[in-house]
Amino acid sequence: MTSPPATSEPSAQTVAAYFRELQDRICDALVEADGGTFDARELRNERGGVARPRVLTDGKVIEKAAVNFSHSRGESLPLAATERRPAASRRYPSP
């Protein structure tokens, strides 16, 4: 298992790679434990962000499950990131 670097400010690419690998490990473990298959997609947007939705279907016990990862890019954080944590918006203010 890869861990994020021990620096105080890891790069966005390093953090995204860690979470993509974590998503892959979670999906692999679910398939191994329950069977089924994951529909895997990678959706890129014009600002360089990426979404990787993974949806498990036809497991022995789990009928349907999702393991999602999104890497957003832009001048400010998306509403979903600041709605419950307003302090985060002060660190990355809107333009």
Summary of the structure (lengths in Angstrom):
residues: 95
radius of gyration: 16.0
end to end distance: 37.0
largest distance: 48.5
contacts: 210
relative contact order: 0.14
helix: 35%
strand: 23%
